[in-house]
Amino acid sequence: MRKLLIGLSCLATFSASAQNREILFKERDWKTELAEAKKENKIIFFDAYTSWCGPCKMMAKDVFTRDSVADLFNNTFHNVKYDMEKGEGPALKTKYEVIAYPTYLFINGDGEIVHKIVGSMPATDFMTEAAKALKPESTAYGLAKKFNNGDHSEATAIAYMEALEKAYEAEKMGAVAKVYFDGLSKSALMDNWNLAIKYLHNPSSQAFAYLYANKTVLSTKYSADKVDMYFDRTLNSSVFSVKSAFQKKSNLKEAKEIMAAIRKIQTKPTVNAKNMLAQLDLIEYASANQWDQFCAKVNDVFSDAAFTRKSGFVVTAANDVVTAAPVKYSQEALKWANELEKSNPDLFTNIQLADLRKRIFKKQGNTAEAEVMAAKAMDLRKEAAQKKQATPPMMKD
């Protein structure tokens, strides 16, 4: 027994000491790092992290300290890391469009990204992904060159879209999907349905419009529920992306194309179509600062007995008024909140209404009433927690 314990003790000691290397990061300015990498013809491994990122810490503790990982990175790359909220970090975050953490960039001496990894993963997967940086032609950036130079073959397009998906490049993936699927024949489109539902999510695509026009045929060939879910999810998420584009004043050309496409294909007065078209009207009115028309549209929705999901639509519209409209229109938002309360809403909606009123009163300068509503919202959230019910996200004042 004593020999067994000694043996186990030795094994534990060996296991603990077996992993004693880690990725060695150099600390120097970005300009110097680029020059050194270019001189040695090496790729830079760039760890983009923040101090509050849990997955970043997990990767640093459990993956970067594996001997196999350390050996690969220390022998192959120039390793640097930057806190995206300190020093050169914010500028580099903007330059390389870092939007999620952790993000791992592989950059050549000319400052060009050749590969990108987003998110945490086991050591073996991390090494597999990192190795792709040594074969840029198989990465999203290498495939981009092939695709943009005219290679729209199925193999290249699918590989490119898969790489963009892994890199969290949703907008670029959508643009590639539009080009690829619009280039297919109608029969090929119907046969590639499973590929379309994975990658084709742009209503301004001719291919999407064709598939939408043939929903009935698709429903007989595939699952009707799956077909309906695909179109509903794509259209609703597209409305959200259009709103985001107008609010940020970015990608407006594409947003307007998507808006026009949705209006064109939503010709039947279905419940979902009515809701989406009303949302698009509000987006246009808000972007043009036409708040009288905006409020009139919301009032029309209130008077429409056939309009479903009315409370969610109105609460969102009211919050948009508080966020962007002149203060005089906040009285309209308060009127809508009062009207919704008369309908005996559920707990979730009551929390939304309390939050909304807090924002309205604060915008109007009524601090005392705002504090009352803030306290009410907090009490309702506690009630929801006790009942194990979902609660809405808190809106910024």
C-alpha positions in Angstrom: 0.0 0.0 0.0 2.9 2.3 1.0 4.6 1.6 -2.4 1.3 2.4 -4.2 1.0 5.7 -2.4 4.6 6.6 -3.2 4.0 5.7 -6.9 0.9 7.8 -7.1 2.7 10.7 -5.4 5.5 10.5 -7.9 3.0 10.3 -10.8 1.2 13.4 -9.5 4.4 15.3 -9.2 5.4 14.3 -12.7 2.0 15.4 -14.1 2.2 18.7 -12.3 5.6 19.4 -13.7 4.9 18.1 -17.2 3.2 21.4 -18.2 5.8 24.0 -17.3 6.0 26.1 -20.4 3.8 28.9 -21.7 3.4 31.3 -24.5 5.9 34.1 -24.1 4.5 37.5 -25.0 6.7 40.4 -25.9 5.8 43.9 -24.6 6.6 46.6 -27.0 4.9 49.2 -29.2 3.0 48.0 -32.3 5.2 49.8 -34.8 8.3 48.1 -33.5 6.6 44.7 -33.4 5.5 45.1 -37.1 9.0 46.0 -38.1 10.6 43.1 -36.3 8.0 40.6 -37.8 8.7 41.9 -41.3 12.4 41.7 -40.8 12.2 38.1 -39.7 9.4 37.2 -42.1 7.3 35.9 -39.2 3.6 36.2 -38.4 2.5 38.0 -35.3 0.1 36.3 -32.9 -1.9 39.2 -31.5 -4.0 38.4 -28.3 -6.7 41.1 -28.1 -8.2 40.9 -24.6 -9.7 42.9 -21.8 -9.2 42.8 -18.0 -12.8 41.7 -17.4 -13.0 39.0 -20.1 -13.5 35.6 -18.3 -12.8 33.4 -21.4 -9.6 35.4 -22.0 -8.4 34.5 -18.5 -9.4 30.9 -19.0 -7.4 30.7 -22.2 -4.3 32.3 -20.6 -4.5 29.9 -17.6 -5.5 26.6 -19.2 -4.4 26.8 -22.9 -1.5 29.1 -23.2 0.3 27.2 -20.4 0.2 23.8 -22.3 3.6 22.7 -23.4 2.4 21.8 -26.9 0.7 25.2 -27.4 3.7 27.1 -25.9 6.2 25.2 -28.2 4.1 25.9 -31.3 3.6 29.6 -30.6 7.1 30.4 -29.2 8.8 28.7 -32.1 6.6 30.0 -34.9 5.1 33.4 -34.1 5.9 36.7 -32.6 3.6 36.8 -29.6 2.1 40.0 -28.4 -1.0 40.9 -26.3 -2.8 44.2 -25.9 -5.5 45.2 -23.5 -8.1 46.7 -25.8 -9.0 49.4 -23.3 -5.6 50.6 -22.4 -2.5 52.2 -24.1 -2.5 51.4 -27.8 -5.3 49.0 -27.3 -8.3 51.2 -28.3 -6.6 52.4 -31.5 -5.7 48.8 -32.5 -9.2 47.7 -31.6 -10.6 50.2 -34.1 -7.9 49.4 -36.7 -8.5 45.7 -36.7 -12.3 45.9 -35.9 -12.2 43.8 -32.7 -15.8 43.4 -31.5 -15.7 40.3 -29.3 -13.4 38.8 -26.7 -11.2 37.0 -26.8 -10.1 37.7 -30.4 -6.8 36.3 -31.7 -5.3 37.9 -34.8 -2.5 36.6 -37.0 -0.9 39.5 -38.7 1.9 39.7 -41.2 4.7 42.2 -41.2 2.7 44.5 -43.5 0.0 44.8 -40.9 -2.4 42.6 -42.8 -4.6 40.1 -41.0 -4.0 36.6 -42.4 -6.1 34.7 -39.9 -8.5 35.3 -37.1 -9.9 33.2 -34.2 -12.7 34.4 -32.0 -13.7 32.8 -28.7 -12.2 30.3 -26.3 -11.6 26.6 -27.2 -9.6 23.6 -26.1 -5.9 23.5 -26.7 -6.1 21.0 -29.6 -8.7 23.0 -31.4 -6.7 26.2 -30.8 -3.5 24.7 -32.2 -5.4 23.4 -35.3 -6.9 26.9 -35.9 -3.5 28.6 -35.3 -1.8 26.3 -37.8 -4.1 27.7 -40.5 -2.3 31.0 -40.3 0.7 29.3 -41.9 -1.4 28.4 -44.9 -3.2 31.8 -45.6 -4.7 30.5 -48.7 -7.1 28.4 -46.6 -8.1 31.2 -44.2 -10.9 33.7 -44.6 -8.4 36.3 -45.8 -6.8 34.0 -48.4 -10.1 32.8 -49.6 -11.3 36.4 -49.9 -8.6 37.0 -52.5 -9.7 34.0 -54.5 -13.4 34.9 -54.3 -12.9 38.6 -55.0 -10.8 37.6 -58.0 -13.7 35.8 -59.5 -13.5 32.3 -58.1 -17.2 31.8 -57.1 -17.1 28.0 -57.3 -19.0 26.0 -54.7 -15.8 24.8 -53.0 -14.3 28.3 -52.6 -17.6 30.0 -51.7 -18.5 27.4 -49.0 -15.0 27.4 -47.6 -15.0 31.2 -47.5 -18.4 31.4 -45.8 -17.4 28.8 -43.3 -14.3 30.7 -42.5 -16.2 34.0 -42.1 -18.7 32.3 -39.8 -15.9 31.1 -37.5 -14.4 34.6 -37.6 -17.7 36.2 -36.6 -17.8 38.2 -39.8 -21.5 38.1 -40.3 -21.8 41.1 -42.7 -19.1 39.8 -45.0 -20.6 36.3 -44.9 -23.9 37.8 -46.0 -22.3 39.7 -48.9 -20.5 36.5 -50.1 -23.7 34.5 -49.7 -25.6 37.0 -51.8 -23.1 36.8 -54.6 -22.8 33.0 -54.6 -26.5 32.2 -54.4 -27.6 34.8 -56.9 -25.3 33.1 -59.3 -27.0 29.8 -59.1 -29.7 28.5 -61.4 -33.3 28.3 -60.1 -33.1 24.5 -60.0 -29.8 24.6 -58.1 -31.3 27.0 -55.6 -34.1 24.6 -54.8 -31.7 21.7 -54.5 -29.3 23.7 -52.2 -32.0 24.6 -49.7 -30.0 23.2 -46.7 -27.1 25.4 -47.6 -29.3 28.4 -48.2 -30.8 28.2 -44.7 -27.3 28.2 -43.2 -25.8 31.1 -45.1 -28.4 33.0 -47.2 -30.0 35.7 -44.8 -30.2 38.8 -47.1 -33.7 39.7 -48.3 -32.2 41.9 -51.0 -30.8 38.8 -52.7 -32.5 37.7 -55.9 -32.1 34.1 -54.7 -33.9 34.8 -51.4 -36.7 36.5 -53.3 -37.1 33.5 -55.5 -37.1 31.0 -52.6 -39.6 33.2 -50.8 -41.9 33.2 -53.8 -41.7 29.4 -53.9 -42.4 28.8 -50.2 -45.2 26.4 -51.1 -43.0 24.2 -53.2 -40.3 24.2 -50.5 -42.8 23.3 -47.9 -43.9 20.2 -49.8 -40.3 19.2 -50.3 -39.0 20.0 -46.9 -40.5 20.6 -43.4 -43.1 23.4 -43.6 -42.3 24.5 -40.1 -38.6 24.7 -40.9 -39.3 26.7 -44.1 -41.5 29.2 -42.2 -39.0 29.5 -39.4 -36.2 30.3 -41.8 -38.1 33.1 -43.6 -39.6 34.6 -40.4 -36.2 34.5 -38.6 -34.4 36.0 -41.6 -36.9 38.8 -42.2 -37.2 39.8 -38.6 -33.5 39.8 -38.0 -33.1 41.9 -41.2 -35.5 44.5 -39.9 -33.4 44.7 -36.7 -30.2 45.1 -38.8 -31.8 47.8 -40.9 -32.8 49.7 -37.7 -29.3 49.4 -36.3 -27.8 50.7 -39.6 -30.0 53.7 -39.6 -29.3 54.5 -35.9 -25.5 54.1 -36.5 -25.7 55.8 -39.9 -23.6 53.0 -41.4 -24.1 50.7 -44.3 -27.1 52.7 -45.3 -27.0 51.7 -48.9 -27.4 48.1 -48.1 -29.9 48.8 -45.4 -32.1 50.7 -47.8 -31.8 47.8 -50.3 -32.9 45.4 -47.7 -35.8 47.6 -46.6 -37.0 47.9 -50.2 -36.7 44.2 -50.7 -38.8 43.4 -47.6 -41.5 45.8 -48.7 -41.5 44.2 -52.2 -41.9 40.6 -51.0 -44.3 41.2 -48.1 -47.3 41.8 -50.3 -49.8 39.6 -48.4 -51.3 41.2 -45.3 -50.2 38.5 -42.9 -49.7 39.2 -39.2 -45.9 39.1 -39.4 -45.9 41.2 -42.6 -48.0 43.9 -41.0 -45.7 44.1 -38.0 -42.5 44.3 -40.1 -43.8 46.9 -42.4 -44.9 49.1 -39.5 -41.5 48.7 -38.0 -39.9 49.8 -41.3 -42.2 52.9 -41.4 -41.0 53.9 -37.9 -37.4 53.4 -38.9 -37.8 55.8 -41.8 -39.7 58.4 -39.8 -37.2 58.3 -37.0 -34.2 58.6 -39.3 -35.8 61.7 -41.0 -36.8 63.2 -37.6 -40.4 63.0 -38.7 -41.7 62.4 -35.2 -45.3 63.6 -35.9 -45.6 60.8 -38.5 -43.9 58.4 -36.2 -46.4 59.0 -33.4 -49.3 58.9 -35.8 -48.2 55.5 -37.0 -48.0 54.2 -33.4 -51.5 55.6 -32.8 -52.7 53.7 -35.9 -51.3 50.5 -34.5 -53.1 51.1 -31.2 -56.4 51.5 -33.0 -55.9 48.3 -35.1 -57.6 45.5 -33.3 -56.0 42.9 -35.6 -52.4 44.0 -34.9 -50.8 41.3 -32.8 -47.8 41.6 -30.5 -48.9 45.2 -30.0 -47.4 45.7 -26.6 -43.9 44.8 -27.6 -44.2 47.0 -30.7 -45.5 50.0 -28.8 -43.0 49.7 -25.9 -40.1 49.6 -28.4 -41.5 52.6 -30.2 -42.0 54.6 -27.0 -38.4 53.9 -25.9 -37.2 55.1 -29.3 -39.1 58.3 -28.8 -37.5 58.9 -25.4 -34.1 58.1 -26.8 -34.1 60.2 -30.0 -37.1 62.5 -30.2 -37.4 66.1 -28.8 -38.7 66.1 -25.2 -42.2 67.3 -26.1 -42.9 63.9 -27.8 -42.2 62.1 -24.5 -45.8 62.9 -23.5 -47.0 60.7 -26.4 -44.8 57.9 -25.0 -46.4 58.4 -21.6 -49.8 58.2 -23.1 -49.0 54.9 -24.8 -47.7 53.5 -21.5 -50.9 54.4 -19.8 -53.0 52.9 -22.5 -51.0 49.6 -22.4 -51.4 49.4 -18.6 -55.2 49.4 -19.1 -55.0 46.1 -21.0 -53.9 44.2 -17.8 -50.4 43.3 -19.1 -48.3 40.5 -17.8 -45.4 40.9 -15.4 -42.8 41.2 -18.1 -44.6 44.0 -19.8 -45.3 45.8 -16.5 -41.5 45.8 -15.9 -41.0 47.3 -19.3 -43.7 50.0 -18.6 -42.0 50.9 -15.2 -38.6 51.2 -17.0 -40.2 53.3 -19.7 -41.9 55.7 -17.3 -38.7 56.1 -15.4 -37.0 57.1 -18.6 -39.8 59.5 -19.6 -39.9 61.2 -16.3 -36.1 61.6 -16.2 -36.1 63.1 -19.7 -38.9 65.5 -18.6 -36.8 66.5 -15.6 -39.3 64.9 -13.1 -36.7 63.3 -10.9 -39.0 62.4 -8.0 -41.4 60.4 -10.3 -38.4 58.8 -12.1 -37.1 57.5 -8.8 -40.6 56.1 -7.9 -40.7 54.2 -11.2 -37.1 53.0 -10.8 -38.1 51.5 -7.4 -41.2 50.0 -8.9 -39.2 48.4 -11.7 -36.8 47.0 -9.1 -39.6 45.5 -7.0 -41.2 43.9 -10.1 -37.9 42.4 -11.1 -37.5 40.9 -7.6 -41.1 39.5 -8.0 -40.2 38.0 -11.4 -37.0 36.4 -9.9 -39.0 34.8 -7.1 -41.4 33.4 -9.7 -38.4 32.4 -11.9 -39.8 34.4 -14.8 -37.8 36.2 -17.5 -37.2 39.9 -17.2 -36.5 42.5 -19.9 -33.1 44.1 -20.2 -32.7 47.5 -18.5 -32.8 50.4 -20.9 -30.2 53.2 -20.5 -31.6 56.5 -19.3 
